[in-house]
Amino acid sequence: MAGKGGRLAGKRCFVSAAGQGIGRSIAEAFAAEGAEVVAADLRFADDVLPPGVERLILDVTDDAALADAVRAAGAVSVLVNCVGKVASGTILDAPLDELDDSYRLNVRSTAAVIRAFLPGMIERGDGSIINIASVVSSVMAAPGRFAYASTKAAVIGLTMSVALDFVKSGIRCNAISPGTVETPSLHDRWAATGDIEAARAAFVARQPMGRLGAPDEIAAAAILLASDEARFMTGANMVIDGGMSL
Ligand SMILES: NC(=O)c1ccc[n+]([C@@H]2O[C@H](COP(=O)([O-])OP(=O)(O)OC[C@H]3O[C@@H](n4cnc5c(N)ncnc54)[C@H](O)[C@@H]3O)[C@@H](O)[C@H]2O)c1
């Protein structure tokens, strides 16, 4: 299907954090819908990328490397900012520096990637920017996630700001706020507790649907936002959490 037909046929897309997890699933789903995809990450879990997906090793916090990557990527009309880190701790037990680190990765790098691609999108009058926030943000709190929630709330604010400022330039900017999605980093967090099965059970217990989300359930929404079907959507925050925040 890649390259021909599909809901994203003819669109060139850039997806950050595409080495694994949600970003990887979005990159593969976009290619399956006919897009050409530049998949950027610090590292890739494996070398098996489907046709239509180009691999790019990139640290999105490196402004010079980002500028080179944007030049090489060409006429991108869909940008997915998926990079993010989950820091643990309350406002009292996490060092304040953790807030700076989380801000640098979750918010500043998102802003930097948007700034790098936006002028080209405005020139062509065509752009869909999708920022992966989190339901743990301005939507709901979770225990011990002070830096994460603060910075993901900022991603939602950044999304609305970009959406409003460039609404007349053919640019749409939306956020997706996933609930708990089973990805390699979630497995790492379970492993760090020392009891993977107990940690999994605790995460599942807070899910009204009795299960975690899958990366392709987030990718399905990203396809919609990337496509022309969502041409009247901008500044939205799509919560996809199996009812977790209800
Ligand atoms: N998994 C969840 O339950 C969940 C829930 C809500 C929101 N999110 C958000 O979704 C996004 C992806 O989450 P995930 O669980 O799939 O992630 P993950 O941790 O499994 O993968 C993240 C990827 O980001 C890459 N990365 C990290 N720093 C980078 C940098 N500086 N430059 C380029 N790439 C970098 C990593 O190499 C990794 O491949 C994150 O923003 C996360 O906060 C995840």
The ligand as an ORCA input file, in Angstrom:
! r2SCAN-3c Opt
* xyz 0 1
  N       3.326      4.952     26.787
  C       2.392      5.617     27.448
  O       1.674      5.067     28.277
  C       2.180      7.085     27.174
  C       1.058      7.704     27.724
  C       0.849      9.048     27.469
  C       1.748      9.754     26.697
  N       2.820      9.134     26.175
  C       3.756      9.931     25.379
  O       3.913      9.344     24.114
  C       5.234      9.577     23.641
  C       5.895      8.260     23.263
  O       5.810      7.405     24.371
  P       6.308      5.889     24.292
  O       5.897      5.235     25.564
  O       5.950      5.313     22.988
  O       7.856      6.170     24.346
  P       9.128      5.255     24.452
  O       9.828      5.744     25.660
  O       8.820      3.805     24.339
  O       9.917      5.719     23.160
  C      10.413      7.011     23.137
  C      11.393      7.143     22.010
  O      11.866      8.496     22.069
  C      13.223      8.486     21.712
  N      13.886      9.704     22.178
  C      14.109     10.060     23.459
  N      14.790     11.227     23.493
  C      14.992     11.602     22.206
  C      15.638     12.696     21.586
  N      16.246     13.634     22.324
  N      15.658     12.768     20.235
  C      15.060     11.821     19.479
  N      14.431     10.735     20.009
  C      14.400     10.638     21.354
  C      13.754      7.229     22.388
  O      14.977      6.808     21.806
  C      12.608      6.237     22.149
  O      12.780      5.493     20.952
  C       5.958     10.330     24.751
  O       5.894     11.716     24.512
  C       5.137      9.981     25.979
  O       5.231     10.952     26.999
  C       3.081      7.810     26.387
*
